[in-house]
Each structure stands twice: as structure tokens, then as C-alpha cells.
Amino acid sequence: MNEFDVVHVTQPTTEGVANVVLSIANRQANSGKQVGVVSPANHDFWGRLSPKVATIQWDASRELGLNLLAEYRSYRRVTAKLKAKTAHLHSSKAGLIGRIAPAFADNVVFQPHGWSFEATRQPLTSLVRGWERYATSRRSHRIVCVSSGEKLADNRIALSQNVDVVPNSIDIRRWDQQQDFSRAVACERLGLESDHLHVVTIGRVAEQKGPDLLLKVWPEIADLFPNARAHWLGDGPMLDRCRGLASEQSGIAFHGPTKDAACWLRTADVVVMPSRWEGHSLALLEAMASSVPVIAFDVAGFRETLDGGAGIVVPAGDVDAMKKALASMLASTPSKRESMGKFGREVIECRYCLEHQVRLLERVYSLEQIDSVSPMKIGYAMTDSTTSAN
């Protein structure tokens, strides 16, 4: 029987959720904890884990489909050999199977990283909400939301005493090591013109992230700013379709997945995030750590992180408002964009550091009630811009 202080269970082994798990598990293991990760086999993901972290293979796919029973059996088989103080379940697939199956840990913590019912339509939405309310009170010792907006996505879940807010974070020292070069060098590495305005989005090319909405925004921006270029980095089910639509427009490209997000963000004049729903976007924190201003729709996690001067938040799904905000940002002076970016960097350093996240999680694991976390206000004031557009 393998015994651990904490075992992280995750199905996503790429992009945001995987990077969150990597950062937390590595920091916990390097602090002396016995840590395991249960996930599908992924050479890149497992290779980035500390040698001190044990890896346990669980055969599971991202989608909820006909393989669910086989995935449940695989989970039962591998976790039957484990014993842990805390099982930390990440995202919807691990949250579903990990809370149906018999618990292998003293405490079960579920972190949705964006509620699964946000991705459904009626009548399935009501069924999924009902499951989450039941599982929150009966099958979980703690729920970890990554933003106040995520917690408030369902008021009846939010009122539960076992729901805490622990925002995502970034390992700022490690991130700086990946960006130890100038914008000009980054542009040269990626084959981009340094005198162009570069608009960057990093995320899955999927409905949640809104690539189709960016494609609606861009034609007018391209007409107004002929030297502007939009770059979407990421893989996903809509990639081929979006590439086809982008080929009919000017100055926008879907590049596919990248292992060098830090380099792309070094080239960026602004980051655009047209998500339909979120928990607390890691790409948002990476943009702010890179001192880049952000424009985003007003969904969970964005306003509470950007309010104060780090970017512009527009009403969710309002394409015209995003056009206006992006045009305003690109028309502004480089010094104004730089000021907003520097403020975002200050917010990251003061509020969203990895050490703070890990300390809060230790309190969650011990079943200590923690206060909901609200973003720190640093008191930055723009003289002729606003952090929200209506």
C-alpha cells in the first residue's frame, strides 16, 4: 500500500489545469510532502513533475462518453493500492469519478477549475447542477473555487460551508527565467515583425475560450490597424475550423499548440481573452506576470483580478464592446499600455504567488475554514482610461 500526504487526480494533462497541478505538486513535494499524481500517461506532463512526485497511470479521456465505465474501473483499480490523507480532484472528469468511487483518502477535495454545468445546455444543465449540489455536501470534504465568481456561479453551492476560494497562482521566479530576453529578441525567435502591434490569445481552441468571438471582433480591428496581427496559441476541437475562417481574414492566425507561451507573451502589446466562462484563467496570470495589459469578457475570475488598472473588462459576449476596447488599447500610447502592464505585474507579485496558494491549500487540507479571498487593491489610477467598458 502506497501512502501519501496528498494525491492529485487530474484528467487534463495539457494546458491550464495541468500547469496548475504541476506547480502545486512540485512545490508540495519539494517541501517534504509525500505527493502522488493520478492521471493519464503523458510523457511531457510527467516529465515536468519533480522526481519526488509519484505518478500513477489512470486511463481516461477528456470527453464524457461511452468510456466512462471503463474509466471508472481503471480508477478503482489504481486507487485501490493507494492511501492518502488528502485526495485533491481536479476538473470535471476527476471530480465525477473520484466522488462516485470509494474514497482512498481521509479527506476529498474537489477543484472544478470552471464548473461543468457552464459547458452544458438544458435539460442537462439542471441535472449537472443537481449532482454538484449533492456531491458538494455529501461526497466532498472541501470544494476549492479559484475565484469568487466561480464560487457564486451557483448560489446554493456558494452558501455551503465547505466551499473555499483559493485563487490560481504563478511561480514568478520560474516565469521570469523563461522570459529573460527582450521583446525584439522574442519577435526574432518567432519570425514576427517587431514594429507590428501583436495581439495574443493563449487557450484551447474550443467553445469555452471563444475563438469564434475573436474572429467576429477582428475584421474591423484589421481595417483600423493594418499593422496589427492577432495570434491564437493552443490546440482544440475547433482548430481546423478556425484556421479556415482565419484564412479568409487579414492579419489573424491560429498557430496551434505551443511550448513557448512565455516567448509569445513577450511579443504581445495586448492579450485578448474572449472566454464564455472560466474559473480563474492561468493564461490571464501569465499575461499579467509578463507585464501585458489584458482585455477580457466579464466572466468568473477576470474582473476581480483586472479591476484597478491591469486591463479592460467588457460585458460577457458583447463583441461590439470588445471591438471598442481593443481599438482603444491599440490606439493608446505605448507608455499607457506599459503602465497598465506594470500594474498587472504588481498585482501578481502581491497577490497571486505560488507560495500563497500552497499555504492556503494546506489549510484547506486540514479542513480549516478560510476566508474567501478577494483581490488586493493597490490603488493604481489611470488618468484617461477605464478598467471596464460598457
N, C-alpha and C positions, 0 to 999 in steps of 0.2 A: 504494500500500500504506500503510494507516494503522498507525502504530507506537505502542505504549503500554507504560507500565511495568506496569500491571495492568488486566485486563479482567474485570469481574464479570459472570457469566452467571446469570440468575435467571428462573424462570417465575413464581413468585408475585410479583405487583406490588401486592398489598394486604396489610395486617396485618403480623404479626410479622417474617417473613423479609424482606419488602420494606423495613420500617423499619430492620432491621439493615444491609441493603445500602446504603440511603440514608445512614445515619450514617457508615459506613466510607468509602464512595466520596467523599462530600463532604469529609470530613476529609483523605483522601489527596490529593484534587485541590487543596484549599486549601493544602496543604503543599508544592505544587510538582510533584507526580507527574502524569504523563500517564495519565489514567484514562478507561476506557470502560465502558459498561453495555450488555450484550446482553439484551434482554427483549422480551416482547410490548408493543405500544404501549399506553400507559396515560397519559392526559393528566395525572391527578393525580400519579402516581408520577414521571413525567418532569419535571413542573413543579416538584417539590420537590428535584430534583437541582441541584447547582451548575451555573451556565453553563459552568464549566470542564470538566464531565464530558460526554464524547461519548456520545450514545445511538444504538444500533443496533437496528433492529427485527427481532425473531425471532418468527415466527408459531407459537405453541404454546399449548396449553391446560393446565389444572391436572391433568386426569384422564389416566390411562394407558389409551389406547383405540385405535380404528381409525385415528386421525390420526397415529400415531407415525411412519410412514414419511414422510408429508408434513412433519412437524415436523423430522425428521432432515434432509431435503433443504433445508428452509429454513435450518436451522442451518449446513449445509455451504456454502450459497450466501453467507450473510452473513459467516461467519468466514473464507472463502477470501480476503477482502480485508483481513484483519487480521493483525498480527504483534505479539506481546507477550512481555514477559519472564515474566509470570505470568498464567495463566487461573484465576480463582477461581470455581468452580462451586458454586452454592448450591441446596440441596434436591434432591429425588429426580429430577425430570424433567431438570434441567440436568446432574445427576450421571450419569444414564444416557446421554443423547445426547452430552454433552460428552466422555465417556470411551469411547464407541464410535467417534465420528467422529475423523478425523485431527486431531492437535493443532495449533493455530495458535500455541502459546506454548512457550517453553523449559521452563517448569515448569507442571504441572497440579495445582491444589489443590482438593480436594473437601470441602465442608462440608455434612453431611447435614441439620442442623437437626432431628434426630429421624430415626432410621433407618426406611427404607421398610418393612423386614420387620416392624416393630412394628404396621403397619396391615394385615397380611395374615393369612390363615389357611392351615393346612396343606391340600394339599401345597405351595402357592405359597410359604409362608414359607421352606421349605428351599431352594427354587430361588433366592429373592432373597438369602438369606444366602450361598449359594454364589457368586452373582455379586459380592456386595460383597467377599468374601474375595479373589476373583480380581482384581477391579478395584483393591482397595486395594494389592495387591502388584505388579500388572502395568500398570495404566492410570493410576496417580496417583503423583505425587512426594511428596505430603503429604495426609493427612486431618486436618481440623480438627474436633474434637468440642467442643461448647460446655459440657460438664460431664463430670466423672469418671464419673457414672452413665451417660451416653451412650457413653463410651468402653468401659465394662465391659458394655454390652448384649450384646456378643459377645466372649467371651474370646479367641478366635483372632484377631479383628481387633485387640483391645486389645494383644495381645502383639507386634504388628507395630511395627517401629522407626520407621515413618513416620507414626504417629498421635500428634498433639499435642492438648492441651486448652487452648483459648483461650475463656474464658467470654464470653458476651454482655455488653454494657455499655449505659450510658445517658449521653447528653450532659447532665450535670446542670445546667449553666448554661442551656441551651436549655429544659430541662424546667421549671426554676423560673420562667422567663419566661412559660410557659404557665399557671402556677398562681399568679400574682401577685394573689390575691384570697382572701377568707375562705370558710369553709365555708358561712356564711349566704348570701353572695353567690352561690356556686355552686348552692345549693339554689333560690334565687330564679330564677336563669337557667334551670334545668331544670324548674321548676314542682314542686319537691319540698317536703314539709314538713320544716323544719329540726329539729323535735322528734321526728321518727321515727328509728329505727335503720335505716341503709341498708347493705345487703349487696350488694356489686358484684362482677360477674364480667365480664371482657373477654376475648373469644376467639371463634373461629369456632364456629358452631352446628353442630358435626359430632361424630361418634362419638369422635374423639380427645380432645376437650375435655370430654366427659362431661355435656352438658346434661341428659340423661335421668337421670343420677345425682343432680343437684341437684334435679330435680323429685321424686325419691323422698325426698330429705332434707327438703324444705321444709314439707310439711303439718304435721308435728309441731312444727317451729320456729314456724310461724304460729300454732298453738294456744297455745304457751308465751309468745310475744311478739306480741300483737296489733298493736303499733305498729312491728313490723319490716317492711321492704319489701326484696324481692330484685329486682335489676336485672341483666339479661344484655345486654351490648352486643356486637354482632357479627352478621355475615351467615353463611350457610352452608346446606348441603343439608337440615338438619333444622329450619330456622327455622319454617316453616309448621306442621309437626307439633308442635313445642314450644310455639308460641303457642297452638295449640288445647288442648294439655294444661294450659298455664298458666291459660287462661281458666276452667278447672274448679276452680282453687285460689284461695286468697286471698292477696293481697299479693306476688305474683310476676309479673314481666312480662319478655318478650323484646322489646327495643326496636328490634332491627335494627342495621345498621351506624352508627357514629358517627365524626365527625371531631374530637370533643372529649372524648377519653378523659381528658385532664388534668382537665377540669371534673367529670366523673363521679367520678373518684378523689378529688377534693377533698371530695365529699359523703360518701364512704364511711366507715363505722365499722369495717368489716372487709371484706377481699377474700377470696372463696372460689374455689379453683381445683380442680375435681374431675376433672382430666385423667387419662385412662387411660395415656398415655405422653407424653413431652416430650423435648426436647433440653435447652434452658435457656430457659424462658419469658421473653420480653421483658415481657409484662404483669406478671409477678412483680416484675421490677426496677422497673417504673414504679410499682407499688403501694408498694414499699419506699421509692422516692425521694419518694413523696407522704406518707411517714410513717404508712402504714396497715398494721396487722397483717394477716397472711395465714394462712389455713387451707388446706392442700393435701394431696392424696394423696401417698404416698411413691413417686413415680416420678422419673426422672432429672432432676437439677438442683434439686429442691426442698429435700431435707434438707441438702445441702451448702451451700445459700445461706441457709436459715432457721435452721439449728441455732445455738443461742447465745442466742435470745430474740426473734427478729423475727416469730415466728409459731408455729403448731402444725402438725405433720406427723402424719398418721394413716395406717394401713396402706392400701395401694393397693386401691381398690374397696370398702372397708369403709364402707358407707353409715351403719351404726349408729354407728361411731366418729366419722364426720364430723358426724352429728347431735349427739353428745355434745360434741364440740369447739366447734361453732358455738354451741350453747346456753350453754356455759361462757363463751365470749367475749362473747356479748351480755349475759350476766348480770353480767359483771365491771364494775368501775367505769370511768368514762371515763378516769381518771388511769392505770389499768393499761394500757388499750388505747393511750393516748398514749405511755406508757413503751416499750411494745413497738414502736410505730411509730417512735419516735425512734431506737431501737436499729437498726431496719432501715435508716433513713436513714444512720446512721453507717457501716453495712456498705457501702452503695452508695458513699459518698464515699471510703472507704478502699480498696475492693476492685474495684468494678465501673464505673470511669470509662472513658470512651471513649478517652482518650489511652493508657491502659494496654493496651487491646485492640489499638489500631492499632500500638503498638510491638511487641507480641508477634507480630502478623501479619507485620510486616516481617522478623522473624527467621525465621518460617515460610517466607516467600517466598524468603529467601536459603538455604533448606534447612538452616538451623542447627537442631540438636536443642535443644528447650526442655524444661524440666521440666514435668511435669503440674502444674496449678495446683490447689491446694486452698483452700477458703475461709478467710479470715482470721478468727481468733478474737479478739474484742475484750474478752471477759471479763465480759460483762453477765450478771447473775444475777437471775431473777425470784424473789421471796420466796414466792409461793404459787401459782405456775403452772408448767407444764412446756412444753417445746418439742416434745414428742411425746406422742401418746395411743395407748395400746394397748388 
